[in-house]
C-alpha cells in the first residue's frame, strides 16, 4: 500500500504546480493570478512563508510595495488576497510576523540561510536575499529544496 501511495503522490505532484519549501510539499496549487501578477516582478513566494496578517498588510499596501507601486485592479487584488489568506503560514511560522513583512527576515529564513556568508548576498548575480531564483534553480516552480541550489560565482 505504501508504494501505491507514493505512486499516487508522484502523479499528483507532476500534474499540479505546487509550492515547496524545506523539500516538503505545501500542497498548495499556485493561483494563476498570483503567479502572473506577483511573479511578474519577483518569484511568487510560497504563501505559507508568511502568516495571514502579514499577507493582509502587504495586500493593503500595494501602492507602496517595498518602494514600488504594485497596485492591482480591485477584483484581482481581492482574489489574490483571499487566496494568500487561506493558504498562509500555520503553526510556528504563523506565530511571529517577520519585521516589515519580509520573508528574508523571518526566523525560518534566517535559520535556513545562516550558513550563507554576508559577502555572497552582495555578489552581482545574487544582489539580495529576496532574489531566490539566483540560487534556487527551481524557485519559479515554488521548489526550494537543497538539491536544487546552485550558488552563482
N, C-alpha and C positions, 0 to 999 in steps of 0.2 A: 504494500500500500504506500510506503514512503516513496518508492521510485515513481509511482503514478502521480503522487502529489508534486514531486519535483518536476516531472514532465509537464504537468498542467501549469505550474507556475512559470516554467520556461516559455511555454507557448503564450501565456498571457503577457509576460514581460516583453516578449519580442513584438507583440501586436499593438501594445499601447505605450505611448510615450509616458514614462514615469519619471518622477524626480527621485534622486538617490543622494544620500549623504551618509557618510560612515559605512558605505557599502551595504546598507540595509534599505530595502525598498520603503519609500514613504507611502506607497500605494495610492498616489495621487496623480491622476492624469492631468497634464498641464492644460489649462484653459487656453484655447486658441487666441482669444482677445488679449490675454496676459502675455502670451508668447509674442504676439505681433506688436502690441503697444510698448510694453516694458522691454521686451527683447530687442527692440529697435535701437536702444541706446546702451544696454548692458545685458549681461547674462540674465535670463529670467530666473532669479534666485528661487530655490525651493521654498514654498510657502511656510513649511514647518520650521524654518530657521528664525522666525520672529513670532512673538506672541500676538494674539489678535489686537490688543491695544496698540501695539507698535504699528501694525499694518493700518489700523484706523487712522492714526496720526499721520502716517505717510500719505495715505489717500486724501486726507483732509487738507494737506499742504502741497498738493501737486504744482501749484503755481510757483512755489519756492522749493522745489525738489533738489536739495543739495546744490543750490546756485543756478538751477536751470528751471525754466518754465516747462513743466511736463503735463500741462493741463490736457484733459481729455473731454470729449463730448460727455454730457451728463449720463446718458444711458450706458455708455461703455465704462465710465468710471464706476457707476453703480454695480455693473456686472462683475468687474474685476474686484471691487471692494468686498462684495458678498462672497465671492469665491475665496479671496485671501482670508477673510474672517472664518469661513467654515473649514479651511484647511491649515490654519495657523498652528503654531507650536502648542504642544501639550506637555504635561509633566514638568520636568526640571527646566526645560527651555522656556516654558511659559511663565515661570515664577519670577523672572527678573528681566525687565526690558533693558536692552543694551543702551549705553549712552547715545543720545541723538538718533536713536533707532537704527544704528549702524550695525549690521551683521558682523562686520570686521572687528567690532569692539565687544561683541558678546563673549561671555565666559567660555562658551563652547568653541568659538572660532579661535580665540587666543590660545586655548589649551591644544587644539588640533594643530596649530601653526607655530607652537613655541620653539620648534627646532629650526625654523627659518631665520637665518641671520638678518638683521635690520638692513644690511647692505643689499641683500637680494631684492628686497621690496623696491629699492631705488634703481635697479637695472632698467635701462630704457625699454627692454622687451616686456617688463612687468609693470613698472610705473607706480602701482599702488596695490594694497591688499585686496581691494574690491575687483580687481581685474582677474577674476577666477580663471578665465579662459587662457590666460598666459601660461599657466602651469597645469591646469586640469584640462586635458585634451578633449574630454567629452562633457565639459561644463554646459555647452549649449543644449545637450540632451538631458541635463539635470543629473549627470553622473559625476561624482567626485571621489571615486574610490582610489585607494593608494596605488593600485596597479595602473591607473590612468594619469599619473603625474609625470610630467617632464619639465624640469626647471630649465628655462632658457638661459643661455650664457650671455 
